[in-house]
Amino acid sequence: MTVTDQVSGNYANENLTGTETVSPTISFSPNPLTFANRSVGTTSIPSTVTLTNAGPGTLTVSSVSLTGVVNNNFSETNNCTSVAVNGTCSIYVTFAPTVSGTQSATLQVVSNASGSPNTMTVSGTAM
């Protein structure tokens, strides 16, 4: 961008430069994750949540965690560290209820993405 200013009949041109930092945008699928009914004391097979980086730029994941988990009813593992534009990574969530009733937790991803930490709900019902 060039700015032209006239002061006392003299012209001065100043060139300005800059960079714009744009954060990646992510999405989860499925969202939310709902487990089928389970018996207390059993463990589900892991369900996969796919995290997609819509860009722009590489997604750098600092942490993936489950918050609000009661009695260790939900657990997760993942392979999310650095995700290219239009790339994906997988988060594996397991439901192992220790008490009956509907239970939920929040899957949380801390990264350089817009709106970080990004979250989604995980839930299941135990009988």
C-alpha atoms as an extended CHARMM CRD file, in Angstrom:
* protein
*
       127  EXT
         1         1  MET       CA              0.0000000000        0.0000000000        0.0000000000  PROA      1               0.0000000000
         2         2  THR       CA              1.3110000000        3.4590000000       -0.8170000000  PROA      2               0.0000000000
         3         3  VAL       CA              0.1670000000        6.5690000000        1.0480000000  PROA      3               0.0000000000
         4         4  THR       CA              0.7110000000        9.9540000000       -0.5860000000  PROA      4               0.0000000000
         5         5  ASP       CA              0.6330000000       13.0960000000        1.5180000000  PROA      5               0.0000000000
         6         6  GLN       CA              1.0470000000       16.7180000000        0.4280000000  PROA      6               0.0000000000
         7         7  VAL       CA              2.5460000000       19.0140000000        3.0150000000  PROA      7               0.0000000000
         8         8  SER       CA              3.6430000000       22.5430000000        2.0100000000  PROA      8               0.0000000000
         9         9  GLY       CA              3.7140000000       21.5930000000       -1.6480000000  PROA      9               0.0000000000
        10        10  ASN       CA              6.0070000000       18.5790000000       -1.0540000000  PROA      10              0.0000000000
        11        11  TYR       CA              4.8900000000       15.0280000000       -1.6630000000  PROA      11              0.0000000000
        12        12  ALA       CA              6.0040000000       12.1370000000        0.5450000000  PROA      12              0.0000000000
        13        13  ASN       CA              5.4060000000        8.4940000000       -0.3060000000  PROA      13              0.0000000000
        14        14  GLU       CA              5.5220000000        5.8050000000        2.3510000000  PROA      14              0.0000000000
        15        15  ASN       CA              5.3560000000        2.1240000000        1.4960000000  PROA      15              0.0000000000
        16        16  LEU       CA              3.7160000000       -0.1000000000        4.0960000000  PROA      16              0.0000000000
        17        17  THR       CA              4.0590000000       -3.8570000000        4.3230000000  PROA      17              0.0000000000
        18        18  GLY       CA              2.5960000000       -6.4170000000        6.6430000000  PROA      18              0.0000000000
        19        19  THR       CA              1.5040000000       -9.9900000000        7.0290000000  PROA      19              0.0000000000
        20        20  GLU       CA             -1.8020000000      -11.4430000000        8.0310000000  PROA      20              0.0000000000
        21        21  THR       CA             -1.9490000000      -14.4060000000       10.3520000000  PROA      21              0.0000000000
        22        22  VAL       CA             -4.8610000000      -16.6870000000        9.5770000000  PROA      22              0.0000000000
        23        23  SER       CA             -5.6510000000      -19.6420000000       11.8100000000  PROA      23              0.0000000000
        24        24  PRO       CA             -6.7410000000      -23.0390000000       10.5170000000  PROA      24              0.0000000000
        25        25  THR       CA            -10.3710000000      -24.0830000000       10.8790000000  PROA      25              0.0000000000
        26        26  ILE       CA            -11.1980000000      -27.5680000000       12.1540000000  PROA      26              0.0000000000
        27        27  SER       CA            -14.2280000000      -29.8090000000       12.2510000000  PROA      27              0.0000000000
        28        28  PHE       CA            -15.1290000000      -33.0890000000       13.9710000000  PROA      28              0.0000000000
        29        29  SER       CA            -17.0060000000      -36.0360000000       12.4900000000  PROA      29              0.0000000000
        30        30  PRO       CA            -19.2110000000      -37.3680000000       13.9140000000  PROA      30              0.0000000000
        31        31  ASN       CA            -20.2000000000      -34.4670000000       16.0890000000  PROA      31              0.0000000000
        32        32  PRO       CA            -21.5350000000      -35.2000000000       18.6660000000  PROA      32              0.0000000000
        33        33  LEU       CA            -20.3970000000      -38.7700000000       19.3830000000  PROA      33              0.0000000000
        34        34  THR       CA            -23.1220000000      -40.8750000000       21.0010000000  PROA      34              0.0000000000
        35        35  PHE       CA            -22.4240000000      -44.4310000000       22.1200000000  PROA      35              0.0000000000
        36        36  ALA       CA            -25.0450000000      -47.1750000000       21.9670000000  PROA      36              0.0000000000
        37        37  ASN       CA            -26.4670000000      -48.3470000000       25.3080000000  PROA      37              0.0000000000
        38        38  ARG       CA            -23.9500000000      -50.4100000000       27.2900000000  PROA      38              0.0000000000
        39        39  SER       CA            -24.0690000000      -52.5760000000       30.3680000000  PROA      39              0.0000000000
        40        40  VAL       CA            -22.2680000000      -51.2830000000       33.4340000000  PROA      40              0.0000000000
        41        41  GLY       CA            -18.8350000000      -52.8880000000       33.7040000000  PROA      41              0.0000000000
        42        42  THR       CA            -18.3510000000      -53.4290000000       29.9500000000  PROA      42              0.0000000000
        43        43  THR       CA            -16.0720000000      -51.5350000000       27.5740000000  PROA      43              0.0000000000
        44        44  SER       CA            -16.9950000000      -50.4160000000       24.0770000000  PROA      44              0.0000000000
        45        45  ILE       CA            -14.7530000000      -50.8370000000       21.0950000000  PROA      45              0.0000000000
        46        46  PRO       CA            -13.1070000000      -47.4810000000       20.3320000000  PROA      46              0.0000000000
        47        47  SER       CA            -15.2170000000      -45.1040000000       18.2210000000  PROA      47              0.0000000000
        48        48  THR       CA            -13.3040000000      -42.8770000000       15.8320000000  PROA      48              0.0000000000
        49        49  VAL       CA            -13.7530000000      -39.1210000000       15.7240000000  PROA      49              0.0000000000
        50        50  THR       CA            -12.1050000000      -37.6580000000       12.6280000000  PROA      50              0.0000000000
        51        51  LEU       CA            -10.6240000000      -34.1950000000       13.0430000000  PROA      51              0.0000000000
        52        52  THR       CA            -10.2840000000      -32.3560000000        9.6960000000  PROA      52              0.0000000000
        53        53  ASN       CA             -8.1320000000      -29.2870000000        9.0380000000  PROA      53              0.0000000000
        54        54  ALA       CA             -9.9300000000      -27.0810000000        6.4860000000  PROA      54              0.0000000000
        55        55  GLY       CA             -6.9660000000      -24.6740000000        6.4390000000  PROA      55              0.0000000000
        56        56  PRO       CA             -5.5360000000      -22.2750000000        5.7580000000  PROA      56              0.0000000000
        57        57  GLY       CA             -2.1840000000      -23.4780000000        7.0200000000  PROA      57              0.0000000000
        58        58  THR       CA             -0.9670000000      -26.4630000000        8.9720000000  PROA      58              0.0000000000
        59        59  LEU       CA             -2.8200000000      -27.3500000000       12.1570000000  PROA      59              0.0000000000
        60        60  THR       CA             -0.5680000000      -27.8000000000       15.1850000000  PROA      60              0.0000000000
        61        61  VAL       CA             -2.2830000000      -29.7510000000       17.9790000000  PROA      61              0.0000000000
        62        62  SER       CA             -1.0020000000      -29.0720000000       21.4980000000  PROA      62              0.0000000000
        63        63  SER       CA             -3.3150000000      -31.4490000000       23.3430000000  PROA      63              0.0000000000
        64        64  VAL       CA             -6.3970000000      -33.6330000000       23.0560000000  PROA      64              0.0000000000
        65        65  SER       CA             -8.3200000000      -34.4550000000       26.2180000000  PROA      65              0.0000000000
        66        66  LEU       CA            -11.6840000000      -35.3870000000       27.6930000000  PROA      66              0.0000000000
        67        67  THR       CA            -13.0270000000      -32.9790000000       30.3010000000  PROA      67              0.0000000000
        68        68  GLY       CA            -15.9250000000      -33.5350000000       32.6620000000  PROA      68              0.0000000000
        69        69  VAL       CA            -15.3450000000      -37.2940000000       32.7720000000  PROA      69              0.0000000000
        70        70  VAL       CA            -16.9080000000      -38.8920000000       35.8530000000  PROA      70              0.0000000000
        71        71  ASN       CA            -15.6920000000      -42.2740000000       37.1790000000  PROA      71              0.0000000000
        72        72  ASN       CA            -13.3440000000      -42.7140000000       34.1830000000  PROA      72              0.0000000000
        73        73  ASN       CA            -16.3330000000      -43.6380000000       32.0100000000  PROA      73              0.0000000000
        74        74  PHE       CA            -14.6860000000      -42.2470000000       28.8500000000  PROA      74              0.0000000000
        75        75  SER       CA            -11.0950000000      -42.3860000000       27.6210000000  PROA      75              0.0000000000
        76        76  GLU       CA             -9.2980000000      -41.3050000000       24.4450000000  PROA      76              0.0000000000
        77        77  THR       CA             -6.1520000000      -41.8870000000       22.4270000000  PROA      77              0.0000000000
        78        78  ASN       CA             -5.1690000000      -40.0360000000       19.2690000000  PROA      78              0.0000000000
        79        79  ASN       CA             -2.6020000000      -39.5300000000       16.5240000000  PROA      79              0.0000000000
        80        80  CYS       CA             -3.0780000000      -35.7590000000       16.2570000000  PROA      80              0.0000000000
        81        81  THR       CA              0.0520000000      -33.5890000000       16.2540000000  PROA      81              0.0000000000
        82        82  SER       CA              0.4790000000      -31.7830000000       12.9320000000  PROA      82              0.0000000000
        83        83  VAL       CA             -2.2670000000      -31.9020000000       10.2890000000  PROA      83              0.0000000000
        84        84  ALA       CA             -1.8080000000      -30.5360000000        6.7580000000  PROA      84              0.0000000000
        85        85  VAL       CA             -4.4870000000      -28.4770000000        5.0030000000  PROA      85              0.0000000000
        86        86  ASN       CA             -7.3810000000      -30.8060000000        4.0490000000  PROA      86              0.0000000000
        87        87  GLY       CA             -5.7270000000      -33.5170000000        6.1570000000  PROA      87              0.0000000000
        88        88  THR       CA             -7.2090000000      -35.4990000000        9.0120000000  PROA      88              0.0000000000
        89        89  CYS       CA             -6.2020000000      -37.1990000000       12.2170000000  PROA      89              0.0000000000
        90        90  SER       CA             -8.0740000000      -39.7240000000       14.3580000000  PROA      90              0.0000000000
        91        91  ILE       CA             -9.2380000000      -39.5340000000       17.9470000000  PROA      91              0.0000000000
        92        92  TYR       CA            -10.3510000000      -42.8860000000       19.4260000000  PROA      92              0.0000000000
        93        93  VAL       CA            -12.8900000000      -42.6680000000       22.2570000000  PROA      93              0.0000000000
        94        94  THR       CA            -13.9390000000      -45.5770000000       24.4770000000  PROA      94              0.0000000000
        95        95  PHE       CA            -16.9900000000      -45.7820000000       26.7570000000  PROA      95              0.0000000000
        96        96  ALA       CA            -16.6380000000      -47.9880000000       29.8590000000  PROA      96              0.0000000000
        97        97  PRO       CA            -19.4800000000      -47.1090000000       32.2500000000  PROA      97              0.0000000000
        98        98  THR       CA            -19.1220000000      -47.8730000000       35.9350000000  PROA      98              0.0000000000
        99        99  VAL       CA            -22.5640000000      -46.5650000000       36.9370000000  PROA      99              0.0000000000
       100       100  SER       CA            -25.9620000000      -46.6660000000       35.2340000000  PROA      100             0.0000000000
       101       101  GLY       CA            -27.5840000000      -43.6950000000       33.5520000000  PROA      101             0.0000000000
       102       102  THR       CA            -26.7570000000      -41.1820000000       30.8580000000  PROA      102             0.0000000000
       103       103  GLN       CA            -23.2080000000      -39.8750000000       30.9910000000  PROA      103             0.0000000000
       104       104  SER       CA            -21.3600000000      -37.2430000000       28.9990000000  PROA      104             0.0000000000
       105       105  ALA       CA            -18.0010000000      -35.5520000000       28.6450000000  PROA      105             0.0000000000
       106       106  THR       CA            -16.3900000000      -32.9390000000       26.4190000000  PROA      106             0.0000000000
       107       107  LEU       CA            -13.7030000000      -33.7750000000       23.8920000000  PROA      107             0.0000000000
       108       108  GLN       CA            -11.3200000000      -30.8030000000       23.7930000000  PROA      108             0.0000000000
       109       109  VAL       CA             -8.5980000000      -30.0250000000       21.2310000000  PROA      109             0.0000000000
       110       110  VAL       CA             -6.0790000000      -27.2750000000       21.9950000000  PROA      110             0.0000000000
       111       111  SER       CA             -4.2890000000      -26.0710000000       18.8550000000  PROA      111             0.0000000000
       112       112  ASN       CA             -3.5110000000      -23.0890000000       16.6600000000  PROA      112             0.0000000000
       113       113  ALA       CA             -7.0260000000      -23.3460000000       15.1420000000  PROA      113             0.0000000000
       114       114  SER       CA             -9.6390000000      -20.6030000000       15.2120000000  PROA      114             0.0000000000
       115       115  GLY       CA            -11.6510000000      -20.7230000000       18.4230000000  PROA      115             0.0000000000
       116       116  SER       CA             -9.2050000000      -23.0000000000       20.2400000000  PROA      116             0.0000000000
       117       117  PRO       CA             -9.8780000000      -24.8910000000       22.3850000000  PROA      117             0.0000000000
       118       118  ASN       CA            -12.3740000000      -26.5700000000       20.0640000000  PROA      118             0.0000000000
       119       119  THR       CA            -14.8590000000      -28.9250000000       21.7230000000  PROA      119             0.0000000000
       120       120  MET       CA            -17.5700000000      -31.4750000000       21.0710000000  PROA      120             0.0000000000
       121       121  THR       CA            -19.8350000000      -33.6100000000       23.2540000000  PROA      121             0.0000000000
       122       122  VAL       CA            -19.3620000000      -37.3360000000       23.8910000000  PROA      122             0.0000000000
       123       123  SER       CA            -22.2000000000      -39.2540000000       25.5520000000  PROA      123             0.0000000000
       124       124  GLY       CA            -23.5420000000      -42.7000000000       26.3150000000  PROA      124             0.0000000000
       125       125  THR       CA            -26.1110000000      -44.4730000000       28.4420000000  PROA      125             0.0000000000
       126       126  ALA       CA            -25.3230000000      -47.3480000000       30.7810000000  PROA      126             0.0000000000
       127       127  MET       CA            -27.8450000000      -49.9350000000       31.9480000000  PROA      127             0.0000000000
